[in-house]
Amino acid sequence: MSRIGKSPVVLPAGVEVLIAENDITVKGKLGELQMKQTPEVRVSLEDNQVLFAPQDDSARARALWGLLRSNLNNMVQGVSEGFSKKLELQGVGYRAAIKGKQLKLELGYSHAVLYDIPEGITIACEKPTDISITGRDKQKVGQVASEIRSFRKPEPYKGKGIRYVGEYVRRKEGKKK
């Protein structure tokens, strides 16, 4: 039995869920998200709650039961509150700035790195060393943060690079004479 799948998704005020035959649509104050519905899991809307149950006792139905519930919960949270990730740049001369619909990163390379900001994502730079990524789709926010971090991952000797706020980078000792 799925512990996650058993618990219902409670809908906050201002969020509505439309369950069709093949897809589920969630609308809220931050926009609209859609997800494909699988025939192995039964989805029902009762008393401002979304309930999930497997159609049969197959392994696939039991596997998709909790997954579908978690994805719908993330969608409900995304259209009502949104998701955000924060990155910080550490290193001499490392800077970030918004230039139109692009994020300009100066990371110690000979040229600046330009990253196109995807639709549905908002990037802000309060300070030249801080990047804030917000959006309604949890997967897309995490993917954008990961792509930006991949331009210069934190290295273990001096700790320079792009890291998540609060991320611990294990430091190594350098060469000895």
C-alpha positions in Angstrom: 0.0 0.0 0.0 1.2 3.5 -0.9 1.5 5.7 2.1 1.7 8.8 -0.1 -1.1 7.7 -2.4 -3.5 7.1 0.5 -3.5 10.8 1.7 -5.7 13.2 -0.3 -4.6 16.4 -1.8 -6.4 19.3 -0.1 -7.2 22.2 -2.5 -6.6 25.7 -1.1 -8.9 28.6 -1.8 -8.6 29.8 -5.3 -7.4 26.6 -6.8 -9.6 24.4 -9.0 -8.9 21.0 -10.5 -10.6 19.7 -13.7 -10.4 15.9 -14.2 -10.9 14.8 -17.8 -10.6 11.4 -19.3 -6.9 11.7 -20.3 -5.6 14.7 -18.4 -5.8 16.7 -15.2 -5.8 20.5 -15.3 -5.0 22.7 -12.2 -5.8 26.4 -12.3 -4.8 29.0 -9.7 -3.7 32.5 -9.2 -0.2 31.9 -10.7 -1.5 30.2 -13.9 -2.4 26.8 -15.2 -0.7 23.4 -15.2 -1.6 20.1 -17.0 -0.7 16.5 -16.5 -1.5 13.3 -18.3 -3.7 10.9 -16.4 -2.9 7.2 -16.5 -5.7 4.6 -16.7 -4.1 2.5 -13.9 -5.0 5.1 -11.2 -8.5 6.3 -10.4 -8.7 10.0 -9.6 -11.8 11.6 -8.0 -12.7 15.0 -6.6 -14.8 15.1 -3.4 -15.3 17.9 -0.8 -12.5 20.1 -2.1 -10.1 17.2 -2.0 -8.6 15.0 -4.7 -8.5 11.3 -3.9 -6.4 8.6 -5.6 -6.9 4.8 -5.8 -5.3 2.1 -8.0 -7.6 0.4 -10.5 -6.2 -3.0 -9.8 -3.5 -4.7 -7.8 -0.8 -4.7 -10.5 2.7 -3.5 -9.7 2.5 -0.6 -12.2 -0.8 0.7 -10.7 0.7 0.6 -7.2 3.9 2.4 -8.5 2.0 5.1 -10.3 -0.5 5.7 -7.4 1.9 7.7 -5.1 3.7 9.3 -8.1 0.4 10.7 -9.5 -0.6 12.0 -6.1 2.9 13.7 -5.5 2.8 15.3 -9.0 -0.7 16.7 -8.5 0.3 18.0 -5.0 3.3 19.8 -6.6 1.0 21.3 -9.2 -1.5 22.5 -6.6 1.3 24.1 -4.6 2.9 25.6 -7.8 -0.2 27.4 -9.0 -1.1 28.7 -5.5 2.4 29.6 -4.0 5.0 28.8 -6.6 8.5 27.3 -6.2 11.9 29.0 -5.9 15.6 28.1 -5.8 18.4 30.4 -4.8 22.0 30.2 -6.1 25.0 32.0 -5.0 28.3 32.7 -6.8 31.6 32.5 -5.0 34.8 33.6 -6.6 36.7 36.7 -7.5 35.0 38.5 -10.3 32.1 36.1 -10.5 28.9 38.1 -11.3 25.4 37.6 -12.6 23.0 40.1 -14.2 19.8 40.1 -16.2 20.1 41.3 -19.7 16.8 41.4 -21.5 15.5 37.8 -21.6 18.9 36.4 -20.8 21.0 35.8 -17.7 24.6 37.0 -18.2 27.1 35.2 -16.1 30.8 36.2 -15.7 32.5 33.1 -14.3 36.2 33.5 -15.0 36.0 32.3 -18.6 37.3 34.5 -21.5 33.7 35.3 -22.5 30.5 35.8 -20.5 28.0 32.9 -20.4 24.6 33.9 -21.7 21.6 31.7 -20.6 18.2 32.1 -22.2 15.5 32.3 -19.6 12.7 29.8 -20.5 9.0 30.6 -20.5 7.3 30.4 -17.1 10.5 31.0 -15.2 11.4 34.3 -13.5 15.1 35.0 -12.6 16.1 37.9 -10.4 19.5 39.0 -9.2 19.2 41.1 -6.0 23.0 41.3 -5.7 25.6 40.5 -8.4 26.4 37.2 -6.5 22.9 36.0 -5.8 20.4 34.4 -8.3 16.8 33.7 -7.4 14.8 31.4 -9.7 11.0 31.2 -9.3 8.2 29.5 -11.2 5.0 27.5 -10.9 6.5 24.2 -12.3 8.7 22.5 -9.7 10.5 20.3 -12.2 11.3 23.3 -14.5 12.6 25.4 -11.6 14.9 22.7 -10.5 16.1 22.0 -14.1 16.9 25.6 -14.7 18.8 25.9 -11.4 20.8 22.7 -12.3 21.6 24.0 -15.7 22.9 27.4 -14.4 24.9 25.5 -11.7 26.5 23.3 -14.3 28.3 26.3 -15.9 30.7 26.4 -13.0 30.2 23.8 -10.3 31.9 24.5 -6.9 35.4 23.1 -6.8 36.8 21.5 -3.7 40.1 23.3 -3.3 39.1 27.0 -3.2 35.3 26.6 -3.1 34.8 28.8 -6.2 31.7 28.3 -8.4 27.9 28.4 -8.4 26.2 26.7 -5.5 22.8 26.4 -4.0 22.2 28.6 -0.9 23.1 26.5 2.1 24.9 23.8 0.1 27.9 22.3 1.8 31.0 22.0 -0.4 33.6 19.6 1.0 37.0 21.3 1.0 40.3 19.4 0.2 43.8 20.3 1.3 46.1 21.5 -1.5 49.6 20.4 -2.4 52.3 20.4 0.3 55.9 21.3 -0.1 
